[in-house]
């Protein structure tokens, strides 16, 4: 095999709580992660020259060691002293800086692709152990599906697959600093903690409406105060028939769950007319457990 193409799938947080802070400043989280069917396409090709190069249709992305794809490729190249190098081509479809783990998903995709190309024989768990060196979300992006993340996000427990439903994604034209959001979180007087345990039970019972009543993201209190457009997007989705609408991660992307495709399409039209978001996508929950090349 000389090259392979994989799908790097986006994630949303359907529940996000912060339970404390470590001495080194990292916040301890308890959150439920879920893959959705929005993905970047990564093609990784072997090259005879022992170097790592990258091309992309996203002109604003760095193509040096600041790029997680480059770092992922270098990590395996150096560990296994691989003969030759790789060329990575990234076609970007996941919104950038949106709370959907696009960079982490791409890094996970490179690890998976190189494991196949060079027949390294690493299990998913072994890839995840290497992925955490690149970022806390990378192990989850290798696991995918429905999972409980604890610690700083790297302690993963697979959950029963979430019920499949239509999902609307809307990203306003603002950029959010994750570092800023977590720093300001400590100043909130009465943050709303979501009931993660109740959510897990709702997923087991496959009750979308009850799940919606328990969902929450503790970071919304910080991000919405700075960017009120996020609240307006949530309200528009709910008025358009969403079962629930919530911000993903530290924002600014907002998602909504719907009962059926017709309600989703009506909400998409309403969101487009509102002018609140510059990126609007219809998708669905992804729980097939398929391999990234599928």
C-alpha positions as CSV (number, residue, x, y, z in Angstrom):
1,X,0.0,0.0,0.0
2,X,1.4,3.4,-1.1
3,X,-1.4,5.7,0.1
4,X,-4.6,5.7,2.0
5,X,-7.5,8.1,2.5
6,X,-9.3,8.4,5.8
7,X,-12.2,10.3,7.2
8,X,-11.4,12.4,10.3
9,X,-14.8,12.9,12.0
10,X,-15.8,15.8,14.2
11,X,-17.1,15.6,17.7
12,X,-19.6,17.5,19.8
13,X,-19.9,17.6,23.6
14,X,-23.4,16.7,24.6
15,X,-22.6,17.3,28.2
16,X,-19.6,19.1,29.7
17,X,-18.9,19.6,33.4
18,X,-15.8,20.9,35.2
19,X,-15.3,19.3,38.6
20,X,-12.0,20.9,39.8
21,X,-8.6,22.1,38.9
22,X,-5.2,20.4,39.2
23,X,-2.2,22.0,40.8
24,X,-0.7,22.5,37.3
25,X,-3.7,24.6,36.3
26,X,-5.4,22.0,34.1
27,X,-9.2,21.7,34.8
28,X,-10.7,18.4,35.6
29,X,-13.7,17.6,33.4
30,X,-16.5,15.1,33.1
31,X,-18.1,15.2,29.7
32,X,-19.9,13.0,27.2
33,X,-18.3,13.1,23.7
34,X,-20.2,12.2,20.5
35,X,-19.0,11.8,16.9
36,X,-21.1,13.4,14.2
37,X,-21.0,12.7,10.5
38,X,-19.0,15.8,9.5
39,X,-15.4,15.0,8.5
40,X,-12.1,16.2,7.0
41,X,-10.6,14.0,4.3
42,X,-6.9,13.0,4.8
43,X,-4.8,11.3,2.2
44,X,-1.5,10.1,3.4
45,X,1.1,8.9,0.9
46,X,4.5,7.2,1.3
47,X,7.4,9.1,-0.2
48,X,11.0,7.9,-0.8
49,X,12.5,11.0,0.7
50,X,12.7,10.9,4.5
51,X,10.6,14.1,5.1
52,X,7.1,15.0,6.1
53,X,5.3,17.4,3.8
54,X,1.7,18.6,3.8
55,X,-0.8,20.4,1.5
56,X,-4.3,21.6,2.3
57,X,-7.2,23.6,0.9
58,X,-7.3,25.6,4.1
59,X,-4.8,28.4,3.3
60,X,-4.8,29.7,6.9
61,X,-3.4,26.5,8.5
62,X,0.3,26.3,9.4
63,X,2.2,23.6,7.6
64,X,5.0,23.3,10.1
65,X,5.4,21.7,13.5
66,X,2.5,23.8,14.8
67,X,0.2,21.6,12.7
68,X,-1.0,18.5,14.6
69,X,-0.9,16.4,11.5
70,X,2.8,17.1,11.0
71,X,3.5,16.3,14.7
72,X,1.5,13.1,14.5
73,X,3.5,11.9,11.5
74,X,6.7,12.9,13.1
75,X,5.9,11.1,16.3
76,X,5.5,7.7,14.6
77,X,8.3,8.3,12.1
78,X,10.8,8.9,14.9
79,X,9.6,6.2,17.2
80,X,9.7,3.5,14.5
81,X,12.6,5.0,12.5
82,X,10.5,4.6,9.4
83,X,12.2,4.4,6.0
84,X,11.1,7.2,3.7
85,X,8.6,9.8,4.6
86,X,5.0,10.9,4.0
87,X,3.0,13.5,2.2
88,X,-0.2,14.5,3.8
89,X,-3.1,16.2,2.0
90,X,-5.9,17.6,4.1
91,X,-9.3,18.6,2.6
92,X,-10.9,20.7,5.4
93,X,-14.7,20.3,6.1
94,X,-14.9,20.5,9.9
95,X,-15.3,24.2,11.1
96,X,-12.0,25.5,12.5
97,X,-11.7,26.8,16.1
98,X,-15.3,25.7,16.6
99,X,-15.2,23.3,19.6
100,X,-15.5,20.3,17.3
101,X,-12.0,18.9,17.7
102,X,-11.1,19.3,14.0
103,X,-7.3,19.5,14.6
104,X,-7.4,16.5,17.0
105,X,-9.5,14.5,14.6
106,X,-6.9,15.2,11.8
107,X,-4.0,14.1,14.0
108,X,-5.9,10.9,14.9
109,X,-6.5,10.3,11.2
110,X,-2.8,10.6,10.4
111,X,-1.9,8.2,13.2
112,X,-4.4,5.7,11.9
113,X,-3.3,6.1,8.3
114,X,0.4,5.7,9.1
115,X,-0.3,2.6,11.2
116,X,-1.9,1.0,8.1
117,X,0.6,2.3,5.5
118,X,3.7,1.1,7.4
119,X,2.0,-2.0,8.9
120,X,3.1,-1.0,12.4
121,X,0.5,-3.4,14.0
122,X,-0.6,-0.9,16.7
123,X,-4.0,-1.5,18.3
124,X,-6.4,1.3,18.7
125,X,-5.5,1.5,22.4
126,X,-1.8,1.7,21.5
127,X,-2.5,4.5,19.1
128,X,-4.6,6.3,21.7
129,X,-1.6,6.1,24.2
130,X,0.5,7.9,21.6
131,X,-2.2,10.3,20.6
132,X,-2.5,11.8,24.1
133,X,1.0,13.2,23.7
134,X,-0.5,15.4,20.9
135,X,-3.6,16.5,22.8
136,X,-6.3,15.4,25.2
137,X,-8.9,15.0,22.5
138,X,-6.8,12.9,20.2
139,X,-7.4,9.5,22.0
140,X,-11.2,10.1,21.8
141,X,-10.9,10.9,18.0
142,X,-9.3,7.5,17.6
143,X,-12.0,5.8,19.7
144,X,-15.0,7.7,18.3
145,X,-18.7,7.0,19.1
146,X,-20.2,7.8,22.5
147,X,-17.8,8.1,25.4
148,X,-17.4,9.5,28.9
149,X,-14.2,11.6,29.2
150,X,-12.8,12.4,32.6
151,X,-9.5,13.7,34.0
152,X,-8.4,16.4,31.6
153,X,-10.3,14.6,28.9
154,X,-7.9,11.7,28.3
155,X,-9.6,9.1,30.6
156,X,-12.2,7.5,28.3
157,X,-15.0,5.0,29.0
158,X,-17.1,3.8,26.1
159,X,-20.8,4.3,26.6
160,X,-23.8,2.6,24.9
161,X,-24.3,4.3,21.5
162,X,-26.4,7.4,21.5
163,X,-29.7,7.2,19.7
164,X,-29.5,8.3,16.1
165,X,-31.1,11.7,15.3
166,X,-30.8,14.6,12.9
167,X,-28.3,17.3,14.0
168,X,-28.0,20.9,12.9
169,X,-24.6,22.6,13.3
170,X,-24.3,26.4,13.3
171,X,-21.1,28.4,13.8
172,X,-21.2,32.2,14.2
173,X,-18.4,34.3,12.7
174,X,-16.5,34.7,16.0
175,X,-13.4,33.1,17.4
176,X,-13.3,31.8,21.0
177,X,-10.1,31.3,23.0
178,X,-10.4,28.0,25.0
179,X,-7.8,29.3,27.4
180,X,-9.8,32.4,28.1
181,X,-13.0,30.5,28.7
182,X,-11.4,28.1,31.2
183,X,-9.7,31.0,33.0
184,X,-12.9,32.9,33.3
185,X,-14.9,29.9,34.5
186,X,-13.5,30.1,38.0
187,X,-15.0,33.6,38.3
188,X,-18.6,32.4,37.8
189,X,-20.6,32.6,41.1
190,X,-23.2,29.9,40.4
191,X,-22.3,27.8,37.3
192,X,-24.9,25.3,36.1
193,X,-23.5,21.8,36.4
194,X,-25.1,19.3,34.0
195,X,-26.2,15.9,35.4
196,X,-23.8,13.7,33.5
197,X,-25.0,10.5,35.3
198,X,-28.6,11.2,34.4
199,X,-27.5,11.7,30.8
200,X,-25.8,8.4,30.7
201,X,-29.0,6.7,31.9
202,X,-31.0,8.6,29.3
203,X,-28.7,7.3,26.6
204,X,-29.1,3.7,27.9
205,X,-32.9,4.2,27.8
206,X,-32.7,5.8,24.3
207,X,-34.9,8.7,25.4
208,X,-33.9,11.8,23.4
209,X,-36.3,14.2,25.1
210,X,-35.3,13.3,28.6
211,X,-31.6,13.5,27.5
212,X,-32.3,17.0,26.2
213,X,-33.7,18.0,29.6
214,X,-30.5,16.9,31.4
215,X,-28.0,18.2,28.9
216,X,-25.8,21.2,29.7
217,X,-22.4,22.8,29.2
218,X,-20.9,24.6,32.1
219,X,-18.7,26.7,29.8
220,X,-21.7,28.4,28.2
221,X,-21.9,30.8,31.1
222,X,-18.6,32.3,30.1
223,X,-18.7,32.1,26.3
224,X,-22.3,33.4,25.9
225,X,-21.6,36.4,28.2
226,X,-18.8,37.4,25.8
227,X,-20.6,36.4,22.6
228,X,-24.4,36.8,23.0
229,X,-24.9,35.6,19.4
230,X,-24.5,32.1,20.7
231,X,-27.6,32.5,22.9
232,X,-29.5,33.9,19.9
233,X,-28.5,30.9,17.8
234,X,-29.7,28.5,20.6
235,X,-33.0,30.3,20.9
236,X,-33.5,30.3,17.1
237,X,-33.0,26.5,17.0
238,X,-35.4,25.9,19.9
239,X,-38.0,28.2,18.3
240,X,-37.6,26.2,15.1
241,X,-38.4,22.9,16.8
242,X,-35.1,21.5,18.3
243,X,-35.5,19.0,21.1
244,X,-32.4,20.7,22.6
245,X,-29.8,23.1,21.6
246,X,-26.4,23.6,23.2
247,X,-22.9,25.0,22.6
248,X,-20.2,22.4,21.9
249,X,-16.9,22.6,23.9
250,X,-15.8,26.1,24.6
251,X,-17.7,27.3,21.5
252,X,-18.7,29.0,19.4
253,X,-20.4,26.2,17.5
254,X,-24.0,25.5,18.5
255,X,-25.8,22.2,17.7
256,X,-29.4,21.1,17.9
257,X,-31.0,17.7,18.0
258,X,-34.3,17.1,16.2
259,X,-37.0,14.4,16.1
260,X,-37.0,14.1,12.3
261,X,-35.5,15.3,9.1
262,X,-38.4,17.6,8.2
263,X,-38.0,19.6,11.5
264,X,-34.2,19.7,10.8
265,X,-34.7,21.2,7.4
266,X,-37.2,23.8,8.6
267,X,-34.7,24.9,11.3
268,X,-31.9,25.1,8.7
269,X,-34.0,27.5,6.7
270,X,-34.8,29.6,9.7
271,X,-31.1,29.7,10.7
272,X,-30.1,30.8,7.2
273,X,-32.7,33.6,7.2
274,X,-31.5,34.7,10.7
275,X,-28.0,35.6,9.5
276,X,-26.6,34.6,12.8
277,X,-24.2,31.9,11.6
278,X,-21.8,31.8,8.7
279,X,-21.5,28.0,8.7
280,X,-24.6,25.9,8.8
281,X,-24.6,22.1,8.3
282,X,-27.1,19.3,8.5
283,X,-25.7,16.1,9.8
284,X,-26.4,13.1,12.1
285,X,-25.1,11.2,15.0
286,X,-22.3,8.8,14.0
287,X,-22.2,5.5,15.8
288,X,-21.4,2.8,13.3
289,X,-18.0,2.0,14.7
290,X,-16.7,1.8,11.1
291,X,-13.1,2.2,10.3
292,X,-11.9,5.7,9.3
293,X,-11.4,4.7,5.7
294,X,-15.1,3.8,5.4
